[in-house]
Amino acid sequence: MEPHVYKIVEIVGTSTVSIEDAIQRGITRASHTLRNIGWFEVAETRGHVADGKITHFQVTLKIGFSLEGSTES
């Protein structure tokens, strides 16, 4: 297996449906501009409450993707 070098970016996915939907929306949007996404980590979960009900979910994601090109000098 060839060694990889990864870059990590941090984004926030949002949803009015669920935490899982916020994660999926974040990954889907990031995949439009990032190539070689290999993993994600949920760093933080927040939400908005109005009138005693959850109205919005926010999930901070760390997304890892491998850099293109050779790792050799």
C-alpha positions as CSV (number, residue, x, y, z in Angstrom):
1,M,0.0,0.0,0.0
2,E,1.3,3.4,-1.0
3,P,1.7,5.9,1.9
4,H,-0.7,8.8,1.9
5,V,-0.5,12.4,3.0
6,Y,-3.8,13.9,4.2
7,K,-5.1,17.4,4.5
8,I,-7.9,18.2,7.0
9,V,-10.5,20.9,6.5
10,E,-13.2,21.9,8.9
11,I,-16.8,22.6,7.8
12,V,-20.2,23.0,9.4
13,G,-23.1,21.0,7.9
14,T,-26.7,22.1,8.7
15,S,-30.1,20.6,8.6
16,T,-33.7,21.1,9.9
17,V,-34.2,17.3,9.8
18,S,-31.5,15.6,11.9
19,I,-27.9,15.4,12.9
20,E,-27.3,12.6,10.4
21,D,-28.8,14.7,7.6
22,A,-26.5,17.6,8.6
23,I,-23.5,15.3,8.3
24,Q,-24.6,14.0,4.9
25,R,-25.3,17.5,3.6
26,G,-21.9,18.6,4.7
27,I,-20.1,15.7,3.1
28,T,-22.1,16.0,-0.1
29,R,-21.4,19.7,-0.4
30,A,-17.6,19.2,0.4
31,S,-17.4,16.5,-2.2
32,H,-18.3,19.0,-4.9
33,T,-15.0,20.8,-4.5
34,L,-12.7,18.3,-2.6
35,R,-11.3,15.2,-4.2
36,N,-10.1,12.0,-2.5
37,I,-12.3,12.4,0.7
38,G,-11.5,9.4,2.8
39,W,-12.9,10.1,6.2
40,F,-14.7,12.5,8.5
41,E,-14.8,13.2,12.3
42,V,-17.7,14.9,14.1
43,A,-16.0,17.6,16.2
44,E,-19.0,19.4,17.6
45,T,-22.8,19.2,17.5
46,R,-25.0,22.2,18.1
47,G,-28.7,23.0,17.6
48,H,-31.1,25.9,17.7
49,V,-34.2,25.7,19.9
50,A,-37.4,27.8,19.4
51,D,-40.5,27.6,21.5
52,G,-39.0,24.5,23.3
53,K,-38.5,22.6,20.0
54,I,-35.3,21.8,18.1
55,T,-35.5,23.7,14.8
56,H,-32.0,23.4,13.4
57,F,-29.0,21.1,13.7
58,Q,-25.4,22.2,13.1
59,V,-22.5,19.7,13.0
60,T,-18.9,20.7,12.8
61,L,-17.0,18.1,10.7
62,K,-13.3,17.6,10.2
63,I,-12.9,16.1,6.7
64,G,-9.7,14.3,5.7
65,F,-8.7,13.9,2.1
66,S,-5.5,12.5,0.5
67,L,-3.2,14.9,-1.4
68,E,-2.6,14.1,-5.1
69,G,0.8,13.3,-6.4
70,S,3.9,11.4,-5.3
71,T,5.0,11.4,-1.7
72,E,8.6,10.7,-2.7
73,S,11.3,13.3,-3.2
